[in-house]
């Protein structure tokens, strides 16, 4: 497909380029009031050096169209490849984005200031059971500060309503939580 497109563009460029010497020769013949015969056309071509330059138009336009066609084919191939890569990445990101919501365990995202940024349903239930509204308790905030200072996760246990929860604080420093 790409090779065919390149060949067609080269052919179109060459055909378009042929229009220039044909038109220039016809115009020169009309201006000089000559009849159109093979010998007169040859005479016009030989008598006017500008025709020699104009006669190269099909070659240069054909080459120009060839390189454009070749580069465009490569560009289209790379664009298609990039679009496929982006679609795959989008799909993976969507899968990862659904993970916290689908997780049956409590997941919370807490900012450096202790404000709850996100909680999945089990996480919201935990916050409600612990009577936490928008900010986590001070001991959690202390653990968050320690975790953000050192890139390693920390674990604490919290008991609520007869259940013991193991809370793992894992930093995402670049995002500020």
C-alpha positions as CSV (number, residue, x, y, z in Angstrom):
1,X,0.0,0.0,0.0
2,X,2.7,2.5,1.0
3,X,4.8,1.6,-2.1
4,X,1.8,2.0,-4.4
5,X,1.0,5.4,-2.9
6,X,4.6,6.5,-3.4
7,X,4.6,5.3,-7.0
8,X,1.3,7.1,-7.7
9,X,2.5,10.3,-6.1
10,X,5.7,10.1,-8.3
11,X,3.5,9.6,-11.4
12,X,1.2,12.4,-10.6
13,X,4.2,14.8,-9.9
14,X,5.8,13.8,-13.2
15,X,2.5,14.3,-15.2
16,X,1.9,17.6,-13.5
17,X,5.5,18.6,-14.3
18,X,4.9,17.8,-18.0
19,X,2.3,20.5,-18.1
20,X,5.1,23.2,-17.7
21,X,7.2,22.4,-20.8
22,X,4.1,21.7,-22.9
23,X,2.4,25.0,-21.9
24,X,5.7,26.9,-22.3
25,X,6.3,25.5,-25.8
26,X,2.7,26.2,-26.9
27,X,2.9,29.7,-25.5
28,X,6.2,30.4,-27.2
29,X,4.9,29.1,-30.5
30,X,1.8,31.3,-30.2
31,X,3.9,34.4,-29.3
32,X,6.3,33.7,-32.3
33,X,3.3,32.9,-34.6
34,X,4.6,29.5,-35.6
35,X,2.7,26.5,-36.8
36,X,2.9,23.5,-34.6
37,X,5.0,20.9,-36.2
38,X,7.7,18.6,-34.8
39,X,10.5,20.6,-36.5
40,X,9.1,24.0,-35.2
41,X,8.8,22.5,-31.6
42,X,12.4,21.4,-31.8
43,X,13.4,24.8,-33.1
44,X,11.6,26.5,-30.3
45,X,13.3,24.3,-27.7
46,X,16.8,24.9,-29.2
47,X,16.3,28.6,-29.6
48,X,15.2,29.4,-26.1
49,X,17.5,28.3,-23.2
50,X,14.7,29.0,-20.7
51,X,12.9,26.0,-22.2
52,X,15.8,23.8,-21.1
53,X,15.1,24.7,-17.5
54,X,11.4,24.4,-17.9
55,X,11.9,20.9,-19.5
56,X,13.4,19.7,-16.2
57,X,10.1,20.3,-14.3
58,X,8.8,16.8,-14.8
59,X,12.0,15.3,-13.4
60,X,12.2,17.6,-10.3
61,X,8.4,17.5,-9.6
62,X,8.4,13.7,-10.0
63,X,11.4,13.4,-7.6
64,X,9.8,15.8,-5.2
65,X,6.5,13.9,-5.2
66,X,8.4,10.6,-4.7
67,X,10.1,11.9,-1.6
68,X,6.9,13.4,-0.3
69,X,5.0,10.1,-0.9
70,X,7.8,8.1,0.7
71,X,7.9,10.3,3.8
72,X,4.1,10.5,4.0
73,X,3.9,6.7,3.9
74,X,6.4,6.5,6.7
75,X,4.6,9.2,8.7
76,X,1.3,7.4,8.3
77,X,2.8,4.1,9.4
78,X,4.4,5.7,12.5
79,X,1.2,7.6,13.2
80,X,-0.8,4.4,13.1
81,X,1.7,2.6,15.3
82,X,1.6,5.5,17.8
83,X,-2.2,5.5,17.8
84,X,-2.2,1.8,18.6
85,X,0.3,2.2,21.4
86,X,-1.8,5.1,22.9
87,X,-5.0,3.0,22.7
88,X,-3.2,0.1,24.6
89,X,-1.9,2.6,27.2
90,X,-5.3,4.1,27.6
91,X,-6.9,0.7,28.1
92,X,-4.2,-0.2,30.7
93,X,-4.7,3.1,32.5
94,X,-8.5,2.6,32.6
95,X,-8.0,-0.9,34.0
96,X,-5.7,0.5,36.7
97,X,-8.1,3.3,37.4
98,X,-10.9,0.8,38.1
99,X,-8.7,-1.2,40.5
100,X,-9.3,0.8,43.7
101,X,-13.1,1.0,43.1
102,X,-13.3,-2.8,42.5
103,X,-11.0,-3.7,45.4
104,X,-13.0,-5.2,48.4
105,X,-10.4,-3.9,50.8
106,X,-10.5,-0.3,52.1
107,X,-8.3,2.0,50.0
108,X,-7.8,5.6,51.0
109,X,-5.8,8.4,49.4
110,X,-4.7,11.0,51.9
111,X,-2.9,14.2,51.2
112,X,0.1,15.5,53.1
113,X,-2.1,17.7,55.2
114,X,-4.1,14.7,56.3
115,X,-7.2,15.4,54.2
116,X,-8.9,12.4,52.7
117,X,-8.7,12.8,48.9
118,X,-10.2,9.5,47.9
119,X,-11.8,6.5,49.4
120,X,-13.4,3.5,47.8
121,X,-16.7,2.1,49.3
122,X,-15.0,-0.1,51.9
123,X,-12.6,2.8,52.7
124,X,-15.6,5.2,53.2
125,X,-17.2,2.6,55.4
126,X,-14.0,2.4,57.5
127,X,-13.9,6.2,57.8
128,X,-17.5,6.2,58.9
129,X,-16.9,3.4,61.4
130,X,-13.9,5.3,62.8
131,X,-16.0,8.5,62.9
132,X,-13.6,10.3,60.6
133,X,-15.0,13.0,58.3
134,X,-12.5,14.7,56.1
135,X,-9.2,14.5,58.0
136,X,-7.5,11.4,59.3
137,X,-6.4,11.2,63.0
138,X,-3.2,12.9,64.1
139,X,-1.4,9.6,64.7
140,X,-2.2,8.7,61.1
141,X,-0.9,12.1,59.9
142,X,2.3,11.5,61.8
143,X,2.7,8.1,60.1
144,X,2.0,9.9,56.7
145,X,4.7,12.5,57.4
146,X,7.2,9.7,58.2
147,X,6.3,7.7,55.1
148,X,6.7,10.8,52.9
149,X,10.1,11.5,54.4
150,X,11.3,8.0,53.7
151,X,10.1,6.2,50.5
152,X,9.3,2.9,52.3
153,X,5.7,2.0,53.3
154,X,4.7,1.6,57.0
155,X,2.0,-0.5,58.6
156,X,-0.1,0.2,61.7
157,X,-3.1,-1.7,63.1
158,X,-6.4,-0.1,64.1
159,X,-9.2,-1.8,65.9
160,X,-12.7,-0.6,65.3
161,X,-16.1,-2.3,66.2
162,X,-14.3,-5.5,67.1
163,X,-12.4,-5.7,63.9
164,X,-8.7,-5.1,63.5
165,X,-7.5,-3.4,60.3
166,X,-3.9,-3.4,59.1
167,X,-3.3,-0.1,57.5
168,X,-0.4,0.2,55.0
169,X,0.8,3.7,54.3
170,X,2.5,3.8,50.9
171,X,3.8,7.1,49.5
172,X,3.2,8.5,46.1
173,X,5.6,11.4,46.7
174,X,5.4,12.9,43.2
175,X,1.6,13.3,43.5
176,X,1.8,14.6,47.1
177,X,0.1,11.8,48.9
